[in-house]
């Protein structure tokens, strides 16, 4: 039997993706990134790489894979894939936009609800017999202002959900969207001053690095909440910790972290923070859609066709 194309996965893949790739290719697993590639992996034979925006793929590793033809990110992010290096080597890069938007938007709305209504602390209070003392009034979403950084598919999904709860929706992007019914604010600090809830739903990378910082958090104020379902790099962690510890903001919901999977110890001990392990985009439906997008991209690229989801 002819040698099947070799695929290297640099990220932990869900079972549906591993099984699907293994059915079509010689699959090699290095789930902890390039540093976890074992000596048994025949880099000279690798034709396709599965990665994500956080792990990415750099030029030096591409150089060790002379037969590499396609890199596919398991999701929409591709900020740490060296697109220039890939183009110079004739390597196609693809992603999977639209495959987990609804799941991420659900997760963001869940953070907003849980933070505003205090679900975590109230559950603990009931469990420990603090019924009466825990019954203080909590903010409601109806009539509150939701500010969204980024208005791509995920941002629009969050906006739609917020509007359904009766929220006023604002957004901050480089350019306004005339096709959307939400309020455009070009300056992030100005938007934060008007917000009760500030949600990051933007790409990672240099353009958004630490855009949520002490100045923006101060503008948000002691009754405001921050939610990050984008990338950890969007939030300046030290500034956020200081704002939370000194109650300069009301709380935060974080699915992503600058140093993930390591979470700053200070965040682990704050009762006004909700933490999830970078899984906002994970649902069975999303994983199936991401797997299908990756399979289609690999199949097209290795057959000499330009994949529909090529980027760059």
N, C-alpha and C positions, 0 to 999 in steps of 0.2 A: 504494500500500500504506500502511496506517495506520502512523503513527509507533510504533515499538516502545518499550516502557519503557526508560528510561536507567538504567544501573547504574554506580556508581563503586566501583572496588576500591582501597582504601588500603593494601593489603599485596601482597607478591609472591604470586601464586597459581600452583599447579602447573598444568602443561599441561591436565590433565583438567578442572580447574575453569574455566580461561580458555576452553577450547573449548566447554564446556557452556554457560557464561553467554553467550558470543558467539553461540551458536546460537539463543538465545531473546530476547536483549536487545541494546540498543546499549551496548556495554561500553567504559568509559573507565578507563584504567589510571593510577594514581598510586602506584606500588609502594613509594615511600619515605615514605608518610604525607601528611598534609595539605599540608606545605610543598612537595611535589612535584606538586601539582595545576597543570597547565598552563592557560594562558589560553584554550585551545581547548575546555576542558571546560565544557559548558553547565550550570552548577550549578543554574540555575533549572529545569532539566528532570529533575534526578536524582530518581528515585523510590525507589531502593534503594542501600544501601551495604554493601559487603563489607569487613570489618575483622577484627581479632583483639583479644584482651584487652590486649596490650601497646600497640598503636597506638591502639585505642579510637576514640571520636568525641565531641567536645565540643560544648557549646551554641553557641559562636560559629560553628562551621562548619554546624551544623544550621540556624542562622538564614539562611545563604546558600543554603539548599536548600528553598524554600517548598513544593515538591511531594514532599518526602521522606516516605515512608510506612513503610519498614521498614529496619532495620539488622540484619545478620546477622554474627555472629562465626564465623570459620573455626576452630572448636574450642570447647572448653567455657568458656574464660576470657572474661570481659566486664567486668573490673574498671575499665577506663578508658573505658568507654562511659557517658556521663552519663545514667543511667536517669531521673532526675527531669526533666531537660530534655526527654528523649524523650517521657515521659508527658505533660508539659505541652503538647507539640506534637502529640499524637496519633500519635506514631511508635512502631511495634512493634519491640521488640528481641528477637532470637532468638539461640540458640547451638546447639551440636552435641554435647551430652553423650553419652558412650558410643561415640563414633566412633573415638577413638584410644587408649582406655584400655589395651588389651592391648599396643600398641606401646610406650607410655610405660613400662608395667610391665616389659616385656622389657628396655628400655634401662636402667632403674634396676638390675635384677638383673645386667645385663652390667657396669655400673660396679662393683657390689659384688664380683663375681667377679674382675674385672680388677684392682681395687685390692688385694684380699686376697691374690691369688696373684701379683701383680706382673708381669702379662703384658708391659706396655710396657717396663719396665726389663730384664726377662729376655730379651726379644727383642733389645734393643740389646746386651746383654752377650754373647749367643751370636754376634751378627753381628761383634762386635769381639774375639772369641777369648777371652772371659773365662768359659769353661765352668766350671771348678772353683770360682772365687771367687763365682759367681752361684748356687751350689746350696744356699744357706742355706734352712732351713725357713721356710715361709710359713704364715700363718693359714688355716684351713679354715672353711667356713661351718657345717658340722654342729656343733651344740652352742653356737654363738655366739648372741648376742642382737641382734635387729634391732628398732630403734625407728623408728616411722613417724609423722610429723607429718601428720595428716589421714587420714581413713578413708572417703573417698568411693570411687568406682569404681576409680580408679587406686591409691589406698592399699590397697584390698582385693586388687587384682591383685598388688601387690608382696608383700603379706602371704602370699597363697596360694603364690607362688613361693618365698618365704623358708621357709615351713613345709615345702614339698616337699624342701628341702635340709636339713631337720632343724634349722632355727633356731627359737629361742624368739622369739615375736613380741609386741612391746608397741606400744601406740599412744597418742598424745596428741591429744585433740580437746576441744572445749568440753563435750561430753556423751558418756557411755559408750554403747556399742552392745550391748545385751543379746542381739542375734541373732548376734553374732560370737564365735568361740572364743578371741580374743586378749586379752592383758592390758591393761587400761585404766589409764593413769597420767595424772592430771589436771594435773600440773606438769611442764613441759618439762625444767627443770634436773634434776629427780629422775629422769626417764626417761633423760636423757643419761648420768647417772652409772651406769646399769645397762646401757648399750648398748655393743656393739662397732661397730655400724653405725647411723648416724642419717640417715634419709632424709626429705627434705622433699617431700611430695606434697599440699600444701594450696593453697588459692586465694591469689592475691596480694591487694594492697590494704592499707588502713591497719591492719586487725586483725592481720595477720601481718608487718608491716614490721619487719625486723631482729630477728625473734624468735630467730634463730640468731646469737648475739653472743658476746663474749669470755667471759661468765659460763657460757653453755651449752657452749662449746667447751672451757673449762677442766674442766667437769664430765665431758665426754666422755673427755678424757684422752689421753695419748700413744700409746695403742694403738687409739684409735678413729678411724673413718673417717666423713666427711660426704659425702652424695650429695644434690644438688639437681636435681630434675626438675620443680620447681614454677614459681616466678618468682624472678628475680634479687633482687628487693626483700626476699625472705625472709631472706637472709643479709647481715649487715653485712660488706662486703667487706674493709675495713681490718682488722677483727678476725680474719677468716679468714686473710688474708695473714700477719699476725703469728703466728697459731697454727701455720701451715704452716712458716714460715721458722724458727721456734724449736722445731719438733717437739713442740709442745704437743698436737697430734693427729698421727695417722699418715699421713693423706692425704685427698684429696677428689676426687670426681667431679662435674663441673659441666657441665650442659647450658644453663644460663641465667645471666645476669650483669646486674648493676645498670645498667651503662652500655652494654649490647650495642647494636650489634655491636662496640663497642670493648671490648677485654679488658684489664684492668690489666696492664701489662708484667711486674710481679712474678710474676703467675701463669704467664706464658709460660715462665719460666725455672726453675720448680720441678719436680723430678723425682718428687715425690710427689703430683702432680695430673694428672688426666685431664680434657681439655676437649673438648666437642663444641658445634657451632654452633646451639644451640636447635633441634634436629631430633629430639628423643626421640619426638615424636608422628608423625613422618613415615614412612609406609610406603605402598606403592601401595594396599593395602586401606583404610587409614585415610583417605587422600586421596579415594578414591572415596566412602567413606561420608560424609565431611565435605561433599563437593560435592553429594551427593544431599540431605543435610539442608538445605543452603543453597538449593538449587533448590526444594525443597518449601516452605520458609519464604517465599521470594520469591513463589512462585506463589500460595500461600494469601493472603498479605497483600495482594498487588496485585489479587486477585480479591474482596477484601472479607471474607475468612475469617480467623479467629484461628488463626495457626499453632500446631501441636502443641507446638513447641519455644520458645514465647514465654516470656520471663523478665520478672521485675519486676512 
